[in-house]
C-alpha cells in the first residue's frame, strides 16, 4: 500500500496515548467534499449540532483509520470558516464492552480528535472533548452496533 502526504497538510506525527496518528492518506485520496462541509454547517446552524459521519476508530484504540482523515478535514474546514464557534466534541460507543472501559475509551477518542484539530491551528479553547461511553445509545443494541458508535459536534455558544 502506498501512502502520500497531502500537500495541503503539514507533515506531522501526533502521539496520542499509546498509539500514534500520522497526517497521511492513501494515495489517490479525495479532497473534502464541500457539500458535506455545507451540510455540517447547515446542521449546526439549524440544530446546534452535527453528526460527524465517517470517523472510524481502530478497534479498542483512540486512533482512527486512514479512511477517517477526509471526514476530519471537513470538520477542520468548518472550524476554520467559523472561528467564533466553540464545540463539545462528543464521542459515543456501543454497549458490547465493559462500561468503564468504554467510557475511558470514548474520552481518549474525543481528546484525540480535539488534539488533531488543535495541531492544525484550531484554538484548543474552542474544543471541549467529551466521551459518553455507551450511556446515550441512538438505537437498540444489535449484532452490528456501528449505529451506536458516533462522533458529534455540539455547539456551545450562540452567535
Phi and psi in degrees as a GROMACS rama.xvg file:
@    title "Ramachandran Plot"
@    xaxis  label "Phi"
@    yaxis  label "Psi"
@TYPE xy
-95.6855  149.833  UNK-2
-126.027  148.137  UNK-3
-137.332  152.618  UNK-4
-92.0127  129.809  UNK-5
-62.42  133.823  UNK-6
-67.4596  -22.1925  UNK-7
-81.3991  -7.96153  UNK-8
-114.247  145.77  UNK-9
-70.1526  149.617  UNK-10
-73.3889  127.458  UNK-11
-156.091  165.292  UNK-12
-136.202  125.111  UNK-13
-114.718  118.537  UNK-14
-89.7883  124.893  UNK-15
-124.461  110.646  UNK-16
52.015  -119.663  UNK-17
-91.426  -13.7874  UNK-18
-108.386  177.309  UNK-19
-131  152.95  UNK-20
-125.476  126.319  UNK-21
-105.166  148.79  UNK-22
-85.5811  60.4911  UNK-23
-126.742  154.392  UNK-24
-130.877  161.013  UNK-25
-66.1056  148.576  UNK-26
-55.9002  137.168  UNK-27
87.2841  5.65886  UNK-28
-61.4392  151.345  UNK-29
-96.5074  157.549  UNK-30
-75.2945  159.511  UNK-31
-57.65  141.307  UNK-32
-81.8551  127.125  UNK-33
-66.9713  -28.4934  UNK-34
-67.7794  -35.4805  UNK-35
-69.9014  -40.4027  UNK-36
-61.125  -46.2089  UNK-37
-62.5041  -39.5336  UNK-38
-63.7163  -42.715  UNK-39
-62.9867  -44.8458  UNK-40
-61.4182  -42.987  UNK-41
-62.6043  -45.4889  UNK-42
-59.5232  -43.2951  UNK-43
-64.4465  -42.9281  UNK-44
-67.0703  -35.627  UNK-45
-84.4135  -39.6499  UNK-46
-117.823  -13.4931  UNK-47
86.8145  3.27094  UNK-48
-153.456  163.419  UNK-49
-144.408  133.746  UNK-50
-74.1539  130.477  UNK-51
-101.139  86.4646  UNK-52
-78.397  135.159  UNK-53
110.721  3.47989  UNK-54
-94.0136  113.379  UNK-55
-115.622  122.279  UNK-56
-92.5382  150.992  UNK-57
-63.5378  142.95  UNK-58
-55.8453  121.693  UNK-59
70.7834  12.7932  UNK-60
-123.039  162.934  UNK-61
-90.6677  -2.40676  UNK-62
-92.5403  153.211  UNK-63
-110.519  166.609  UNK-64
-75.5642  159.698  UNK-65
-62.0824  -26.7207  UNK-66
-66.1998  -15.6177  UNK-67
-84.237  -15.1614  UNK-68
-58.689  -42.7834  UNK-69
-58.677  -41.0587  UNK-70
-65.9253  -43.0917  UNK-71
-64.5841  -34.4423  UNK-72
-64.5809  -34.3968  UNK-73
-65.495  -41.7326  UNK-74
-61.8711  -42.4342  UNK-75
-58.2479  -44.3925  UNK-76
-60.826  -44.2921  UNK-77
-59.0033  -45.8318  UNK-78
-67.4097  -34.1937  UNK-79
-69.1103  -35.9414  UNK-80
-73.3476  -29.9302  UNK-81
-123.706  74.4875  UNK-82
-67.4028  -14.4843  UNK-83
-84.9747  -11.9054  UNK-84
-83.4509  139.049  UNK-85
-117.914  147.507  UNK-86
-137.598  148.346  UNK-87
-91.7199  123.157  UNK-88
-90.8126  104.956  UNK-89
-100.763  132.358  UNK-90
-124.664  133.62  UNK-91
-125.415  156.979  UNK-92
-141.382  173.197  UNK-93
-77.4085  178.11  UNK-94
-112.107  39.4135  UNK-95
-91.119  -8.00172  UNK-96
-119.016  -177.05  UNK-97
-61.5953  130.345  UNK-98
-58.6686  -42.8347  UNK-99
-64.9143  -41.0948  UNK-100
-66.0113  -41.873  UNK-101
-62.5818  -40.8603  UNK-102
-60.9989  -49.1524  UNK-103
-62.7249  -40.4713  UNK-104
-63.9405  -45.0216  UNK-105
-67.9124  -31.6948  UNK-106
-64.3279  -44.2305  UNK-107
-64.0928  -39.4023  UNK-108
-65.3577  -42.5709  UNK-109
-63.8672  -41.3615  UNK-110
-63.8511  -38.1085  UNK-111
-64.4337  -41.7726  UNK-112
-64.3464  -46.2728  UNK-113
-61.1926  -40.8063  UNK-114
-65.2999  -40.1695  UNK-115
-61.8614  -44.9797  UNK-116
-66.5521  -41.2111  UNK-117
-63.2229  -37.9507  UNK-118
-65.1203  -16.7395  UNK-119
-105.412  18.7785  UNK-120
101.586  -0.751626  UNK-121
-82.0034  126.598  UNK-122
-59.0949  124.484  UNK-123
-62.7529  -20.6481  UNK-124
-72.5848  -11.0244  UNK-125
-86.8594  -5.75468  UNK-126
-125.189  128.561  UNK-127
-119.968  102.224  UNK-128
-73.3821  137.334  UNK-129
-148.584  121.017  UNK-130
-97.394  139.95  UNK-131
-112.81  -1.11632  UNK-132
57.1811  -133.995  UNK-133
-107.71  20.7564  UNK-134
-73.6176  -15.4647  UNK-135
-131.606  65.9984  UNK-136
-65.9764  143.041  UNK-137
-89.0959  -25.6406  UNK-138
-134.966  161.374  UNK-139
-64.1336  146.248  UNK-140
-59.097  136.122  UNK-141
-136.084  172.362  UNK-142
-56.6196  -44.1269  UNK-143
-103.021  105.728  UNK-144
-99.3653  25.4615  UNK-145
-60.4951  -25.661  UNK-146
-65.3879  -21.5241  UNK-147
-99.4309  15.3012  UNK-148
-119.205  111.203  UNK-149
-154.928  164.28  UNK-150
-118.935  137.848  UNK-151
-137.845  143.513  UNK-152
-102.445  123.258  UNK-153
-114.181  119.291  UNK-154
-68.7328  134.742  UNK-155
-102.841  -16.6287  UNK-156
-126  156.091  UNK-157
-96.769  148.612  UNK-158
